[in-house]
Every structure is written in structure tokens, then in C-alpha cells.
Amino acid sequence: MLNEANKNIYSQVARITFFLYFFFTLFGTSLPFRAGTRDPSELGTSNVVSQIVFSTLFLTAFFSLIPKTNNIIAIIKKEKFLMIFLLWCTLSIIWAENSFVVFKRLFQFYTAIIVCLSFLVHSDSIDDVLFTLKVFFSIFMIVSLISIFTVPGAVSRHFKEWQGLATSKNGLGEYSLISTVIWIYALSKDKRTKSQLFSFFMLLVSVFLLFGAHSITSLSAFLFLILLWFLFAADKIFKPIGIRRTFTILFLIFAGSLTVLAFIFSKEIIASIFALAGRNLTLTGRTDLWADIMVEAEKHLLIGCGYKGFWITDSPKILEIYETYIWLPRSGHNGYIDTLNETGLIGLFSMLAIVINYFVTLVKYKENSFWMWFIVLALIENFTETVLLNPGGLMTLMFLFAYLSLFTTILRKEHIIVEPEMDLVYQK
């Protein structure tokens, strides 16, 4: 039994830990506006500050979970699939060529999960986090915007593309996309005029930076989201006349068929669209890289080479890749292929099971969660970037928080997770 003072201490530690983790994930632990390296030997340099910061946050989050053991067990029983994937990744240490690197990257992944869980089991309402996220993104977006026009390092030296406080244009695109979704939601919920005006201003800034970053991945995800929102709106329009689902299905079939036919019979049209965005059909060399990684994946198709155990900058395989791809990729720029290569078919199907489980649960319990959109964003961006279940990434943090918050919310509604005076977990 915990007295009220002790419960407050654990709760405050959990909240502070989560917000610090989010802050350092968004802003980083290094000085901004650094020039990109062209030397492979510099890519593997450890960031001592980052190691100290995130190790400390792991310990504080773990500390805050001490009185919540039963709650964590209840979440694991309800959720299952993320923990299965995590267990498989942990087992991959056994056959990985560099077990120590896999262990370090797994530690990052464990930290993100524990930090999210510690916040969720101590928080009565997950929507409370939105205020802090808006503060962080307001600072990040405004400073990025100002720096782009005042600081040379905020613009990519090689391609003259915006990166702001992020480390790359793709990073700025990803952060701007997340910020855009947050401010759209805030705008729909704000009741006061001043709040609505500020949300609208931040939405404009976020969209401006999104387009200025010239990240084809984030722009594609943004356009796909607009399409989904259009379909949801159309569902409501056609519901009174009884063709709600019919319209959505027919529209998706039409759009999918049109895209496939365009790729087969009118590649020049697709090429022209990519050309307008400054890209080509190889997605700036990505498709060639994917083919080379698939050759590696076939060597260990079932079990993979170890969680995040392939992209080790001083390994002979990666140095050989860098001889071909002089832009020094640090991932396969396709999270599904990277997952297949590193965790095999078992890991890939486990990851897909996580996603399926989320949406099945969402429909089963008829939850209408704003956080669902971050699951969708991660799935879309994962086709041309490695952002899904990638340790240390902001999109992974948003994905994990969205995923775990669904099951925490359901358990609270079912009174399996409760917060009475004795702070126990019980079954109905």
C-alpha cells in the first residue's frame, strides 16, 4: 500500500521523465546546425551526452514503475504482440555478428517502451500530454523557421534544402508532418479565439516547413492523410443515403487501380510527377539500395542478422555499400525491408501483427483516438524511410505512445487498471 505522498512522487517522476525523453528526442543532445559528414568513419562516433541522458531516463522511468507492476502485467496480457516482437529482437543477440551493438540498440528500444508505459500508467488522461507537445513543437518550428533565413547551417550545404533544427531535410519533414497533425487536432478542439488563432498560425508554419524541407516521404504521407480525411468526410456525407461504405470501397478500388495502371502503362507520367518534386523513379537511389539489401536479407531470411545489427558503420558489408552509395545511408530507407533483413520473416510478421492487432482492437472497442493518426503516419513513412520501431526516432516514440495508450485506455474503461486508494490492479 502506498500513501498519497509516495504515489505523487512516482507520478511526478514518470511525467518529468516522459517529457524530458520527448524533449531530447525532438531537439537532440548535440548542438544544432552541424554540417553533414562525408566520412564513413565519423558516422559511428558515440554521443556520450546522449548515452548519459537516456540511461538516466531509463532508470527514472523504471523506478516509477515499481508500484505499478500489476498494471504492466495487465497491459502485456492485453497487448501481447509488441512484447513478442521485443522478445524476438532480444533473442537475436544470440546470432548477431556484433551482439554488443544489438544490445545497445535494444536498450534504446526498451527505454522508449518503459518511458511510455511509466507515463501511461501514472496518467489519468493521456490528452494531458498534448499541451506539452504543443509547447515543444511551437519552439521547434518557430526557431527552425527563423534559423532557415538567418543561420547558414540550417540549410543543407549540398542540396540547399531546409533542415532547421533537425539534422536533415527528412528529419525536418518528419517533425513538420507530426506538428501539422497536432495543430490540426488542436485547431478542431480549441474553443477560445486566441487559442484558435495561435493553432492556425502554427499550422501554417508547420505546413510551410513541411513543403520547404522537400522531403518526398513526408509530403507523400501528408497527401495520403488528406485523402484519408476526405474519405472520412465522404463517409459522413453519404451515410444518410446508405452508401457510406460502398463509396469508400469504390473510391479506394478506383484510386488503387488507376495507380497500378499508371505504373504499368504510363511510367512517363509517373516520372514527370517525381520530376516536379526533384526526384526520379529510383526515389533518389532508394530502389537500387533496396535491391542490394534484399540480397543480404536472403542470406538469413527466416531469423535475420540481429535487431539493428546490419547498419554498423565499420562493418565490411556497410563499407562496401558506401563505395556504391556515396551519400552514406545509415538505414535501408525502407523500414519493412530493414526489418526483414535484421529480424527475418519471423520479425517482419511479428511487426505486422502489432499493426493488425492495433486496428482490430480499435474497431472492436469502437475507440475514436486522435493518436491513431501517428500509427498511420509511421506506416506510410516506413515505405521510404526506416521510422517504425526504430530506436531513438521521434516517429517510433509517437507510434509506441499511440499503440500502448490504446490498450491502457481500454483497461481503464474495463476497470482492470484502476487508481483507488490502495492503487491495485484487479480483474472484474
FENLINMO-V657916 format. One line per field, one symbol per residue. ss: DSSP state (@ for helix, = for strand, . for the rest). Layout:
ss = ???
This chain:
ss = ...@@@@@@@@@@@@@@@@@@@@@@@@............@@@.....@@@@@@@@@@@@@@@@@.@@@@@@@@@@@@@@.@@@@@@@@@@@.......@@@@@@@@@@@@@@@@@@@@@@@@...@@@@@@@@@@@@@@@@@@@@@@@@@.@@@=......=......@@@@@@@@@@@@@@@@@@@@@...@@@@@@@@@@@@@@@@@@@@...@@@@@@@@@@@@@@@@@@@@@@@@....@@@@@@@@@@@@@@@@@@@@@@.@@@@@@@@@@.........@@@@@@@@@@@@@@@...............@@@@@@@@@..........@@@@@@@@@@@@@@@@@@@@@@@@@@@@@@.......@@@@@@@@@@............@@@@@@@@@@@@@@@@@@@@...=.......=...
